[in-house]
Amino acid sequence: MYLARIAIRLKPSIQDPQGLAIVHALHELGFSSTESVRMGKYAEVKINAPDKAAAEKAAKDMCEKLLVNSVMEVYDLTVEESR
């Protein structure tokens, strides 16, 4: 069994209205040193695969076919053995 950890975020060229709203709220709360916030998504997927390479391929395919909108988003993927 393997655990894929996937961090998904907007591409730098895409505006992040949620991040802008959070910056505004942080300033209102007194965190005036905050310059910017970019929000994203995080997913953990348990994969039953014969080896790490197969689990990595499955996780990458999941990202490219469903989890990540490649027009607007990029992702980082790590896979490790899970108990």
Legacy VTK file of the C-alpha trace (Angstrom):
# vtk DataFile Version 3.0
C-alpha trace
ASCII
DATASET POLYDATA
POINTS 83 float
0.000 0.000 0.000
1.259 3.471 -0.882
0.209 6.968 0.107
0.249 9.705 -2.506
0.334 13.255 -1.189
-0.732 15.806 -3.756
-0.440 19.584 -3.324
-2.399 21.495 -5.968
-2.099 25.235 -6.500
-3.016 27.842 -9.059
-0.436 28.712 -11.692
1.353 32.003 -10.921
-0.373 33.706 -13.874
-3.863 32.926 -12.496
-5.406 35.444 -10.088
-6.366 34.060 -6.683
-9.444 35.890 -5.322
-9.560 33.670 -2.237
-5.953 34.528 -1.447
-6.685 38.249 -1.878
-9.659 38.006 0.499
-7.473 36.250 3.075
-4.794 38.945 2.828
-7.466 41.590 3.421
-8.811 39.682 6.447
-5.308 39.208 7.861
-4.664 42.946 7.558
-7.946 43.611 9.403
-6.753 41.259 12.174
-3.513 43.204 12.551
-1.204 41.056 10.414
-0.182 44.028 8.286
3.149 42.469 7.282
1.318 39.894 5.137
2.034 40.661 1.490
0.256 37.856 -0.331
-1.529 34.527 0.075
-2.079 31.823 -2.527
-4.586 29.130 -1.621
-4.548 25.603 -2.948
-5.809 22.085 -2.385
-4.256 19.048 -0.763
-5.193 15.413 -1.308
-4.006 12.120 0.138
-4.756 9.001 -1.885
-4.047 5.462 -0.701
-3.065 3.261 -3.625
-2.764 -0.503 -3.644
0.038 -1.092 -6.147
2.742 -3.748 -6.615
5.578 -1.200 -6.260
6.338 2.483 -5.806
6.754 3.160 -9.523
3.273 1.770 -10.256
1.789 3.850 -7.414
3.509 7.000 -8.726
2.196 6.351 -12.223
-1.337 5.795 -10.915
-1.210 8.978 -8.825
0.145 11.010 -11.758
-2.602 9.658 -14.009
-5.226 10.571 -11.372
-3.877 14.109 -11.251
-3.817 14.532 -15.003
-7.244 12.964 -15.620
-9.301 14.290 -12.691
-7.691 15.999 -9.715
-5.832 18.858 -11.424
-7.126 21.363 -13.972
-3.961 21.650 -16.072
-5.118 24.906 -17.654
-5.131 26.701 -14.294
-3.287 24.512 -11.796
0.037 22.797 -11.128
0.793 20.093 -8.601
3.526 18.481 -6.533
3.310 14.761 -5.906
5.058 12.522 -3.412
4.469 8.819 -2.923
5.633 6.772 0.042
4.971 3.366 1.474
1.999 3.353 3.841
1.050 1.016 6.660
LINES 1 84
83 0 1 2 3 4 5 6 7 8 9 10 11 12 13 14 15 16 17 18 19 20 21 22 23 24 25 26 27 28 29 30 31 32 33 34 35 36 37 38 39 40 41 42 43 44 45 46 47 48 49 50 51 52 53 54 55 56 57 58 59 60 61 62 63 64 65 66 67 68 69 70 71 72 73 74 75 76 77 78 79 80 81 82
